[in-house]
Amino acid sequence: MSKLPQERKSQTAGLHFFNPVPAMKLAEIIRSSDSSEETLKRLSDLCKKVGKVAVFCKDTPGFIVNRLLLPYCMEAVRLVERGEASKEDVDIAMKLGAGYPMGPFELLDYIGLDTVKFILDGWNKRPGFAENPLYQPNETVNRLVSEGKLGNKTGEGFYSKSKM
């Protein structure tokens, strides 16, 4: 947004919908230091008009949901890598114990392991993120991506197509 003409910066903010858009009720409105209250209100009104609940956050990596979601998912991967539980048991535990609609491995396959890798690699290059173990690239994810196992989009990721 820093490349926008100065006179238009107040009319700029981000709007992040979740996949699948028709089913997900949330939208994140991302404000910059230049976003006007009028611009934010217009985006909020648009969200209401299309049946979404809007939340606001600063322009920060991952916004709100993905900033919390990816470390959760990656800790699930590390838990399995350490041999503490199977991916199947982790998914069942989070669905039945935490009330989540899908477990972290199902979710990673749904998001796409290439997308997850892209996000983690990008976060890892940012100051304050590279030192934080929550945002580190993961060898299991990197290996699966290098093998072309991207999750649901290829029929194989943490699970094979028969499980998806």
C-alpha positions as CSV (number, residue, x, y, z in Angstrom):
1,M,0.0,0.0,0.0
2,S,3.0,2.3,0.4
3,K,3.2,2.6,-3.4
4,L,-0.3,4.1,-3.7
5,P,-0.6,7.8,-4.5
6,Q,-0.7,9.7,-1.2
7,E,-4.1,11.2,-1.9
8,R,-5.7,7.6,-2.2
9,K,-4.1,6.0,0.8
10,S,-6.9,6.9,3.2
11,Q,-9.3,4.9,0.8
12,T,-7.3,1.7,1.2
13,A,-7.7,-1.2,3.5
14,G,-7.6,-5.0,3.2
15,L,-10.5,-7.4,3.1
16,H,-9.9,-11.1,3.7
17,F,-12.6,-13.6,3.1
18,F,-12.3,-17.3,4.2
19,N,-12.6,-20.4,2.1
20,P,-15.2,-21.6,1.2
21,V,-16.6,-18.0,1.0
22,P,-20.3,-19.0,0.8
23,A,-20.0,-21.1,4.0
24,M,-17.6,-19.1,6.1
25,K,-19.2,-16.2,8.1
26,L,-16.1,-14.2,8.9
27,A,-14.2,-11.5,7.1
28,E,-11.1,-9.7,8.4
29,I,-10.8,-6.0,7.6
30,I,-7.2,-5.0,7.7
31,R,-6.4,-1.4,8.4
32,S,-3.2,0.5,7.6
33,S,-2.0,3.5,9.4
34,D,-3.6,5.6,6.6
35,S,-7.0,3.9,6.3
36,S,-9.8,6.3,7.1
37,E,-12.7,5.5,9.4
38,E,-15.0,6.0,6.4
39,T,-13.2,3.4,4.4
40,L,-13.3,0.9,7.3
41,K,-17.0,1.6,7.8
42,R,-17.7,1.1,4.1
43,L,-15.9,-2.3,4.2
44,S,-17.8,-3.2,7.3
45,D,-21.1,-2.3,5.7
46,L,-20.2,-4.4,2.7
47,C,-19.5,-7.4,4.9
48,K,-22.9,-7.0,6.6
49,K,-24.5,-6.7,3.2
50,V,-23.0,-10.0,2.0
51,G,-23.8,-11.8,5.3
52,K,-20.4,-11.7,6.9
53,V,-19.3,-10.8,10.4
54,A,-16.3,-8.4,10.2
55,V,-13.4,-8.2,12.6
56,F,-10.6,-5.5,12.4
57,C,-6.9,-5.8,12.8
58,K,-3.7,-4.0,11.8
59,D,-1.8,-5.0,8.7
60,T,0.2,-7.8,10.3
61,P,1.3,-11.1,9.0
62,G,-1.5,-13.7,9.0
63,F,-4.0,-11.1,10.3
64,I,-5.9,-12.7,13.2
65,V,-7.0,-16.2,12.2
66,N,-4.0,-17.4,10.2
67,R,-1.6,-15.9,12.7
68,L,-3.2,-18.2,15.4
69,L,-4.1,-21.1,13.1
70,L,-0.8,-21.9,11.5
71,P,1.2,-22.2,14.7
72,Y,-1.6,-24.5,16.1
73,C,-1.4,-26.7,13.0
74,M,2.4,-26.8,12.9
75,E,2.5,-27.8,16.6
76,A,0.3,-30.7,15.7
77,V,2.8,-31.7,13.0
78,R,5.7,-31.5,15.5
79,L,3.7,-33.6,18.0
80,V,3.4,-36.3,15.4
81,E,7.0,-35.9,14.4
82,R,8.0,-36.5,18.0
83,G,6.0,-39.7,18.1
84,E,3.6,-38.5,20.8
85,A,0.4,-39.3,18.8
86,S,-0.7,-40.3,15.4
87,K,-2.2,-37.7,12.9
88,E,-5.5,-39.6,13.0
89,D,-5.6,-39.4,16.8
90,V,-4.7,-35.7,16.8
91,D,-7.5,-35.0,14.3
92,I,-10.0,-36.9,16.3
93,A,-8.9,-35.3,19.6
94,M,-9.3,-31.8,18.2
95,K,-12.7,-32.5,16.6
96,L,-14.2,-34.3,19.6
97,G,-12.2,-32.6,22.4
98,A,-12.1,-29.0,21.2
99,G,-15.2,-29.0,19.0
100,Y,-13.3,-28.1,15.8
101,P,-15.0,-29.0,12.6
102,M,-11.8,-30.7,11.3
103,G,-8.5,-31.7,12.8
104,P,-5.2,-29.9,12.0
105,F,-4.0,-32.4,9.5
106,E,-7.3,-32.4,7.7
107,L,-7.2,-28.6,7.7
108,L,-3.6,-28.5,6.4
109,D,-4.6,-30.8,3.5
110,Y,-7.6,-28.6,2.8
111,I,-5.6,-25.3,2.9
112,G,-2.9,-26.9,0.7
113,L,0.6,-27.8,1.9
114,D,2.2,-25.6,-0.8
115,T,0.2,-22.6,0.6
116,V,1.2,-23.5,4.1
117,K,4.9,-23.7,3.1
118,F,4.6,-20.4,1.2
119,I,3.2,-18.7,4.3
120,L,5.7,-20.2,6.7
121,D,8.7,-19.4,4.4
122,G,7.4,-15.8,4.1
123,W,6.9,-15.3,7.9
124,N,10.3,-16.8,8.5
125,K,12.0,-14.0,6.5
126,R,10.3,-11.2,8.6
127,P,12.1,-9.6,11.6
128,G,10.8,-11.0,14.8
129,F,9.5,-14.1,13.2
130,A,12.7,-15.9,12.2
131,E,13.7,-16.3,15.8
132,N,10.3,-17.6,16.9
133,P,9.9,-21.4,16.8
134,L,6.1,-20.9,16.1
135,Y,6.8,-19.6,12.6
136,Q,9.6,-21.9,11.5
137,P,9.4,-23.8,8.2
138,N,8.8,-27.5,8.7
139,E,10.7,-30.3,7.1
140,T,7.7,-32.7,6.9
141,V,5.7,-30.0,5.1
142,N,8.7,-29.2,2.9
143,R,9.2,-32.8,2.0
144,L,5.6,-33.4,1.1
145,V,5.5,-30.3,-1.1
146,S,8.7,-31.4,-2.8
147,E,7.1,-34.8,-3.5
148,G,4.1,-33.0,-5.1
149,K,1.8,-34.1,-2.2
150,L,-0.1,-30.8,-1.7
151,G,-3.2,-32.1,0.1
152,N,-6.7,-32.1,-1.3
153,K,-5.7,-30.4,-4.6
154,T,-3.5,-33.4,-5.5
155,G,-5.3,-36.1,-3.7
156,E,-2.4,-36.7,-1.3
157,G,-0.8,-34.8,1.5
158,F,-0.9,-35.9,5.1
159,Y,-3.8,-38.1,4.0
160,S,-4.3,-39.9,0.7
161,K,-7.3,-39.4,-1.5
162,S,-9.2,-42.3,-0.1
163,K,-9.3,-40.5,3.3
164,M,-10.0,-37.0,1.9
